[in-house]
Amino acid sequence: MGVSYARNEILRIAPKDDWFWIIDDDVSAFYQNTKDGAQLLDMKSVLRYATENQRVTSDPKVAMISLEYKMFSSGLAQRYEGHYIENSYCNVCCAYNLSRLPPDIQFNFRVREDYDFALQTILSGRKTLRLAWLSFACPSMGTNRGR
């Protein structure tokens, strides 16, 4: 039935008042960028660090967060801890907090699901936040045959 159907089922059973992650199955590694370069970290540490980040927890309008693509973040010296991108795309590796999202929000069919969900979030008056110093590695879009 597709990605939107699967993600809507996740929304249906997800915790109602805490952060939860939806991560594409081809993500292969996680990194924290520092002034000295990207440091490989385990998934659990990165995801916990992201959802417990002070900027995320202190702003109740932040309803959707994501990590950055490694290919975009690792070569940019200014993207170390504290570099956020607000109200922009969030995709591939995203966390959601249903208590902060509109109650009727869903992933729509026949569109780029994550982009559309981020736009719905922003249009509702909530915020998206990309933590640019935390990144993930995955194949280039359209190059993975899938499973």
C-alpha positions as CSV (number, residue, x, y, z in Angstrom):
1,M,0.0,0.0,0.0
2,G,3.0,2.3,0.1
3,V,5.0,4.6,2.3
4,S,2.2,7.0,3.2
5,Y,0.0,4.1,4.3
6,A,2.8,2.7,6.5
7,R,3.6,6.0,8.0
8,N,0.0,6.8,8.8
9,E,-0.2,3.5,10.6
10,I,2.8,4.5,12.6
11,L,1.1,7.8,13.5
12,R,-2.0,5.8,14.6
13,I,0.0,3.6,17.1
14,A,2.7,6.1,18.1
15,P,3.0,7.6,21.6
16,K,0.8,10.6,21.9
17,D,3.0,12.8,24.1
18,D,6.6,11.9,23.4
19,W,9.0,12.0,20.5
20,F,9.2,9.0,18.1
21,W,11.3,8.4,15.0
22,I,10.5,7.3,11.5
23,I,13.8,6.4,9.7
24,D,14.1,5.2,6.1
25,D,15.5,1.6,5.9
26,D,18.6,2.6,3.9
27,V,20.2,4.9,6.5
28,S,23.6,3.4,7.3
29,A,25.4,5.6,9.8
30,F,25.0,8.6,12.2
31,Y,27.4,11.4,12.8
32,Q,27.9,14.4,15.0
33,N,29.7,17.2,13.3
34,T,32.3,19.2,15.2
35,K,34.8,21.9,14.2
36,D,37.2,19.0,13.7
37,G,35.0,17.0,11.3
38,A,32.3,14.4,11.5
39,Q,32.5,11.8,14.3
40,L,30.7,8.5,13.8
41,L,28.2,7.8,16.6
42,D,25.8,5.0,17.5
43,M,22.2,5.5,16.4
44,K,20.7,5.5,20.0
45,S,23.0,8.2,21.2
46,V,22.3,10.5,18.2
47,L,18.6,10.1,18.3
48,R,18.4,10.6,22.1
49,Y,20.7,13.7,21.9
50,A,18.4,15.1,19.1
51,T,15.1,14.7,21.0
52,E,16.6,15.8,24.4
53,N,18.2,18.9,22.9
54,Q,17.3,22.1,24.8
55,R,16.0,23.9,21.7
56,V,13.7,21.0,20.9
57,T,12.4,20.6,24.4
58,S,12.0,24.3,25.3
59,D,9.9,25.4,22.2
60,P,6.5,23.8,22.3
61,K,5.9,24.8,18.7
62,V,8.7,22.4,17.4
63,A,6.6,19.4,16.3
64,M,8.9,17.7,13.8
65,I,12.7,17.5,13.8
66,S,15.2,15.8,11.5
67,L,18.9,15.2,11.1
68,E,20.8,16.5,8.1
69,Y,22.2,14.6,5.2
70,K,25.9,13.9,5.8
71,M,26.7,15.0,2.3
72,F,25.3,18.4,3.1
73,S,26.6,18.9,6.6
74,S,30.1,17.4,6.8
75,G,31.9,19.8,4.5
76,L,30.5,22.9,6.1
77,A,32.5,24.2,9.0
78,Q,29.7,26.4,10.4
79,R,27.4,23.3,10.9
80,Y,28.6,22.3,14.3
81,E,26.5,22.1,17.5
82,G,23.9,24.8,17.8
83,H,23.3,25.2,14.0
84,Y,19.6,24.7,13.3
85,I,17.5,25.2,10.2
86,E,14.0,26.2,11.1
87,N,10.9,25.6,9.0
88,S,12.5,23.8,6.1
89,Y,12.5,20.3,4.9
90,C,12.7,17.3,7.2
91,N,13.0,13.9,5.6
92,V,14.6,10.4,5.7
93,C,15.4,10.6,9.5
94,C,12.6,12.4,11.3
95,A,11.1,12.6,14.8
96,Y,7.6,13.7,15.6
97,N,5.7,14.6,18.7
98,L,2.0,14.0,18.2
99,S,1.0,16.3,21.1
100,R,2.6,19.2,19.2
101,L,1.2,18.3,15.7
102,P,-2.3,19.2,14.4
103,P,-4.7,16.4,15.4
104,D,-5.8,15.5,11.9
105,I,-2.4,15.6,10.1
106,Q,-1.5,12.6,7.9
107,F,0.9,11.6,5.3
108,N,-0.6,12.2,1.9
109,F,-0.5,9.7,-1.0
110,R,1.2,10.4,-4.4
111,V,3.5,13.1,-3.1
112,R,6.9,13.2,-1.5
113,E,5.6,12.3,1.9
114,D,8.2,13.8,4.3
115,Y,8.3,17.2,2.4
116,D,4.5,17.4,2.4
117,F,4.2,16.5,6.1
118,A,6.8,19.2,6.9
119,L,4.8,21.8,4.9
120,Q,1.5,20.8,6.6
121,T,3.3,21.2,10.0
122,I,4.6,24.7,9.1
123,L,1.3,25.8,7.6
124,S,-0.5,24.8,10.9
125,G,1.7,27.3,12.8
126,R,4.0,24.7,14.2
127,K,7.7,24.5,13.5
128,T,10.1,22.0,11.9
129,L,13.7,22.0,13.0
130,R,16.7,20.3,11.3
131,L,19.6,19.8,13.6
132,A,22.4,20.4,11.1
133,W,25.3,19.2,13.2
134,L,23.7,15.8,13.5
135,S,23.7,13.8,10.3
136,F,23.0,10.5,8.7
137,A,24.4,8.6,5.7
138,C,22.4,7.0,3.0
139,P,22.6,6.3,-0.7
140,S,21.8,9.2,-3.1
141,M,18.1,9.5,-3.8
142,G,17.0,7.1,-6.5
143,T,20.1,4.9,-6.5
144,N,18.9,2.3,-4.0
145,R,16.9,-0.6,-5.4
146,G,15.0,-0.9,-2.2
147,R,13.9,-4.1,-0.4
